[in-house]
Amino acid sequence: MITFIRKYPFLTLLCLFFHGTTIGQGLTPPPEYYSNIRIADSLMEHKNCREATLHYDLAFKAFGGMGTPADRYNAARAWACTGNIDSVNKILRNLCSRSRYWNDEKFINDPAFAGIRNKEEFISCFRENKMKYAPAINVHLYNVLDTIFNDDRKYRLMPVMSPYGQIVDTAAKNAVIREMQKADAFNVTKMTAVLDTYGWLSAEEVGVNGNIAQFAVIQHAPFEVQEKYLPLLKKAVAENKAAGSQLALLEDRISVHKNGYQVYGSQLETDPATNTLILFPIIDEVNVNERRKGVGLEPLEEYVKRFHLTYIPKTK
């Protein structure tokens, strides 16, 4: 039987980000924001800077002129690539004064801004923001883990990897999976080195993305790696450095591999008879929602709606 976690190895990250990013007072960008950001980022990978700036602008307009600091930063990179220094300065000043951007190390080492004459102005401002708003952040580790975070989700979020049964180019999908597996292996090497040296790092130390990246990489690692770092994740949860929901997902994945059943209902597989998604067997299923609530997961009937499924809770 083909397991869901092997056929759709990107799912965990999708679950973590299903509700999107919130900005300011609980505001969530609309779908148009994300679609234009994805297009812009892809264009930048292919050095099509001018077209990228148009899609960054469309994204921000779709969200009432707002955007995440990371996306604003990337928009500044795109404008720098076009040589429009006025637009670069406008965005960077906005990042400094309104977004409280503080990642001076990333800015200093970014070749996109090598030709900015007033670079010291922004370095000084970003460093001041760092002291004011992110004093506990380890900037170097933040950047290392943020890169891993983006590499981990890069292939999993590609349209060709959709889990919902749309017709896709199988050859293209297999090519993406091969690249994803290479990236996963590289990320495991980097992440385990970090964990072995520093232990499990909190969001206060490496940012939200860096904190999530630790779990995501271990979740997507070979079984032996998952088992090795499970105690470290348990310790991190006890110390409020990781979420109980992350521990539940990893425990489910390990249990499915070892025992053929799960505890929290997070893992799915493909039914070979119908080619549809179904839940792996759940031990003590009548109490699964109580266990899910205890670790901060929504009811199972809500969770499976993400995969266009319906779940009827078992009764005692």
Secondary structure in CASP SS format (residue, H / E / C, confidence):
PFRMAT SS
TARGET T0000
AUTHOR 0000-0000-0000
METHOD secondary structure of the structure
MODEL  1
M C 1.00
I C 1.00
T E 1.00
F H 1.00
I H 1.00
R H 1.00
K H 1.00
Y C 1.00
P C 1.00
F C 1.00
L H 1.00
T H 1.00
L H 1.00
L H 1.00
C H 1.00
L H 1.00
F C 1.00
F C 1.00
H C 1.00
G C 1.00
T C 1.00
T C 1.00
I E 1.00
G C 1.00
Q C 1.00
G C 1.00
L E 1.00
T C 1.00
P C 1.00
P C 1.00
P H 1.00
E H 1.00
Y H 1.00
Y H 1.00
S H 1.00
N H 1.00
I H 1.00
R H 1.00
I H 1.00
A H 1.00
D H 1.00
S H 1.00
L H 1.00
M H 1.00
E H 1.00
H C 1.00
K C 1.00
N C 1.00
C H 1.00
R H 1.00
E H 1.00
A H 1.00
T H 1.00
L H 1.00
H H 1.00
Y H 1.00
D H 1.00
L H 1.00
A H 1.00
F H 1.00
K H 1.00
A H 1.00
F C 1.00
G C 1.00
G C 1.00
M C 1.00
G C 1.00
T C 1.00
P H 1.00
A H 1.00
D H 1.00
R H 1.00
Y H 1.00
N H 1.00
A H 1.00
A H 1.00
R H 1.00
A H 1.00
W H 1.00
A H 1.00
C H 1.00
T H 1.00
G C 1.00
N C 1.00
I H 1.00
D H 1.00
S H 1.00
V H 1.00
N H 1.00
K H 1.00
I H 1.00
L H 1.00
R H 1.00
N H 1.00
L H 1.00
C H 1.00
S H 1.00
R C 1.00
S C 1.00
R C 1.00
Y C 1.00
W C 1.00
N C 1.00
D H 1.00
E H 1.00
K H 1.00
F H 1.00
I H 1.00
N H 1.00
D C 1.00
P H 1.00
A H 1.00
F H 1.00
A C 1.00
G C 1.00
I C 1.00
R C 1.00
N C 1.00
K H 1.00
E H 1.00
E H 1.00
F H 1.00
I H 1.00
S H 1.00
C H 1.00
F H 1.00
R H 1.00
E H 1.00
N H 1.00
K H 1.00
M H 1.00
K H 1.00
Y H 1.00
A C 1.00
P C 1.00
A C 1.00
I C 1.00
N C 1.00
V H 1.00
H H 1.00
L H 1.00
Y H 1.00
N H 1.00
V H 1.00
L H 1.00
D H 1.00
T H 1.00
I H 1.00
F H 1.00
N H 1.00
D H 1.00
D H 1.00
R H 1.00
K H 1.00
Y C 1.00
R C 1.00
L C 1.00
M C 1.00
P H 1.00
V H 1.00
M H 1.00
S C 1.00
P C 1.00
Y C 1.00
G C 1.00
Q C 1.00
I C 1.00
V C 1.00
D C 1.00
T H 1.00
A H 1.00
A H 1.00
K H 1.00
N H 1.00
A H 1.00
V H 1.00
I H 1.00
R H 1.00
E H 1.00
M H 1.00
Q H 1.00
K H 1.00
A H 1.00
D H 1.00
A H 1.00
F H 1.00
N H 1.00
V H 1.00
T H 1.00
K H 1.00
M H 1.00
T H 1.00
A H 1.00
V H 1.00
L H 1.00
D H 1.00
T H 1.00
Y H 1.00
G C 1.00
W C 1.00
L C 1.00
S C 1.00
A H 1.00
E H 1.00
E H 1.00
V H 1.00
G H 1.00
V H 1.00
N H 1.00
G H 1.00
N H 1.00
I H 1.00
A H 1.00
Q H 1.00
F H 1.00
A H 1.00
V H 1.00
I H 1.00
Q H 1.00
H C 1.00
A C 1.00
P C 1.00
F H 1.00
E H 1.00
V H 1.00
Q H 1.00
E H 1.00
K H 1.00
Y H 1.00
L H 1.00
P H 1.00
L H 1.00
L H 1.00
K H 1.00
K H 1.00
A H 1.00
V H 1.00
A H 1.00
E C 1.00
N C 1.00
K C 1.00
A C 1.00
A C 1.00
G H 1.00
S H 1.00
Q H 1.00
L H 1.00
A H 1.00
L H 1.00
L H 1.00
E H 1.00
D H 1.00
R H 1.00
I H 1.00
S H 1.00
V H 1.00
H H 1.00
K H 1.00
N H 1.00
G C 1.00
Y C 1.00
Q E 1.00
V C 1.00
Y C 1.00
G C 1.00
S C 1.00
Q C 1.00
L E 1.00
E E 1.00
T E 1.00
D E 1.00
P C 1.00
A C 1.00
T C 1.00
N C 1.00
T E 1.00
L E 1.00
I E 1.00
L E 1.00
F C 1.00
P C 1.00
I E 1.00
I C 1.00
D C 1.00
E H 1.00
V H 1.00
N H 1.00
V H 1.00
N H 1.00
E H 1.00
R H 1.00
R H 1.00
K H 1.00
G H 1.00
V C 1.00
G C 1.00
L C 1.00
E C 1.00
P C 1.00
L H 1.00
E H 1.00
E H 1.00
Y H 1.00
V H 1.00
K H 1.00
R H 1.00
F H 1.00
H C 1.00
L C 1.00
T C 1.00
Y C 1.00
I C 1.00
P C 1.00
K C 1.00
T C 1.00
K C 1.00
END
